[in-house]
Amino acid sequence: MLKISKADYDLIRWEAKRSYPHECCGALIGAEGRITAAVALPNTTEEGPRRRFLVRPSDYRMAEKSAGEHGGGLLGFYHSHPDHPARPSQYDLDHAWPNFAYVIVSVANAAARDMTVWYLKEDRSSFDEGELHGDENPDPNPAQTVHR
């Protein structure tokens, strides 16, 4: 199970709508299954951002640094699927890394729809769908959302 604050949930949906008809992408930072920050990353794919996303090594390092600054770790990544379901594609499977959560948001006509979370199986054969739960965040100091 992955918990997400309303602020981070809304940020990911906003990024997906803003980027439409291209894919957006970003890092999920947190600890113990709780996202404490969503960090938008540039989509630098050369294959066409309409159907693909790419996180450059320098952006990955920046996300890890940001995670440390937020007192957490890199939990995974998010990206959008313009005009497609919030399910991993074969491309997503081929490029996924073990031990990360992958949040996917479906976007149609610039309206963000479903949001799901997936985990790569250890044998890399497919993904298992996880549970994505909103978190009311009872902490009086709400998690920061980082937008680059």
Phi and psi in degrees as a GROMACS rama.xvg file:
@    title "Ramachandran Plot"
@    xaxis  label "Phi"
@    yaxis  label "Psi"
@TYPE xy
-120.055  126.975  LEU-2
-100.44  140.919  LYS-3
-136.367  137.216  ILE-4
-74.7951  159.479  SER-5
-59.985  -39.2149  LYS-6
-61.6599  -44.5822  ALA-7
-71.7838  -38.2694  ASP-8
-58.9233  -48.0678  TYR-9
-65.18  -37.4939  ASP-10
-62.8315  -45.6528  LEU-11
-63.0393  -43.2876  ILE-12
-62.9038  -41.4291  ARG-13
-63.3592  -44.9784  TRP-14
-59.3759  -41.9031  GLU-15
-63.9341  -43.1254  ALA-16
-67.9282  -41.962  LYS-17
-63.453  -37.4554  ARG-18
-80.729  -19.2695  SER-19
-53.2502  133.503  TYR-20
-92.9044  15.6259  PRO-21
-95.8764  162.884  HIS-22
-79.2408  140.512  GLU-23
-102.272  165.715  CYS-24
-153.969  159.199  CYS-25
-171.584  174.626  GLY-26
-103.387  149.311  ALA-27
-109.973  119.908  LEU-28
-113.945  140.823  ILE-29
169.938  -159.389  GLY-30
-156.269  150.752  ALA-31
49.9584  42.7113  GLU-32
75.3157  13.2137  GLY-33
-120.031  120.259  ARG-34
-75.0221  125.689  ILE-35
-108.589  -12.642  THR-36
-161.473  141.531  ALA-37
-112.028  125.601  ALA-38
-113.224  113.117  VAL-39
-67.5574  135.68  ALA-40
-120.461  150.962  LEU-41
-70.7117  141.958  PRO-42
-90.3296  105.922  ASN-43
-105.961  19.1037  THR-44
-62.2262  145.334  THR-45
-98.7621  -1.80982  GLU-46
-87.4753  -1.70556  GLU-47
105.278  110.987  GLY-48
-67.5518  -5.98156  PRO-49
-67.8095  -30.4588  ARG-50
-127.349  -2.65363  ARG-51
-142.743  161.27  ARG-52
-137.844  156.252  PHE-53
-140.872  131.415  LEU-54
-104.023  114.715  VAL-55
-70.3918  154.752  ARG-56
-55.207  -38.6395  PRO-57
-65.4689  -36.0754  SER-58
-71.4378  -35.1596  ASP-59
-61.5091  -46.1228  TYR-60
-62.2517  -40.4619  ARG-61
-62.3728  -40.6523  MET-62
-64.3772  -41.6451  ALA-63
-63.5894  -40.8041  GLU-64
-63.3327  -44.9721  LYS-65
-61.0712  -39.17  SER-66
-60.0271  -44.9222  ALA-67
-62.0089  -39.2885  GLY-68
-66.9212  -27.4839  GLU-69
-92.7348  5.83686  HIS-70
71.6629  27.1556  GLY-71
-136.159  -159.339  GLY-72
-131.842  172.071  GLY-73
-80.9755  110.874  LEU-74
-85.8542  -26.2109  LEU-75
161.845  -153.417  GLY-76
-139.762  158.174  PHE-77
-123.77  154.196  TYR-78
-158.22  165.814  HIS-79
-106.601  158.144  SER-80
-120.715  94.8451  HIS-81
-64.1746  126.421  PRO-82
57.9947  27.8217  ASP-83
-141.853  158.434  HIS-84
-64.4442  161.063  PRO-85
-83.2878  55.3792  ALA-86
-126.46  144.909  ARG-87
-64.0341  140.693  PRO-88
-89.5357  172.577  SER-89
-61.7547  -36.5884  GLN-90
-61.4375  -43.1443  TYR-91
-59.7434  -43.8378  ASP-92
-62.0895  -44.7695  LEU-93
-65.3509  -25.1992  ASP-94
-113.203  7.15127  HIS-95
-77.3419  154.106  ALA-96
-112.021  140.509  TRP-97
-62.3732  157.069  PRO-98
71.7432  10.3525  ASN-99
-113.856  151.657  PHE-100
-91.0033  142.991  ALA-101
-123.696  109.228  TYR-102
-93.0734  130.038  VAL-103
-123.664  132.775  ILE-104
-116.861  131.291  VAL-105
-86.004  136.393  SER-106
-130.441  131.168  VAL-107
-133.292  127.515  ALA-108
51.677  43.5126  ASN-109
64.0834  18.5719  ALA-110
-114.122  116.934  ALA-111
-69.6917  134.237  ALA-112
-116.106  -116.578  ARG-113
-66.9133  149.16  ASP-114
-132.671  128.587  MET-115
-131.927  166.131  THR-116
-127.793  141.445  VAL-117
-134.156  151.619  TRP-118
-130.214  131.896  TYR-119
-69.149  132.195  LEU-120
-67.4319  152.562  LYS-121
-58.931  -32.9666  GLU-122
-84.1237  3.4498  ASP-123
62.8643  17.8405  ARG-124
-80.1032  -27.6559  SER-125
-169.886  -175.499  SER-126
-109.217  152.928  PHE-127
-105.99  136.57  ASP-128
-78.301  134.109  GLU-129
-101.275  -173.187  GLY-130
-109.998  130.246  GLU-131
-113.376  114.723  LEU-132
-117.408  136.525  HIS-133
-68.5885  149.119  GLY-134
-124.441  124.432  ASP-135
-69.7758  -11.6131  GLU-136
52.5631  76.7851  ASN-137
-68.028  -11.7737  PRO-138
-64.5501  130.497  ASP-139
-67.6717  -16.516  PRO-140
-105.867  90.2385  ASN-141
-61.9297  154.236  PRO-142
-59.2209  146.079  ALA-143
-83.9703  143.676  GLN-144
-109.893  126.601  THR-145
-103.441  128.645  VAL-146
-122.404  122.105  HIS-147
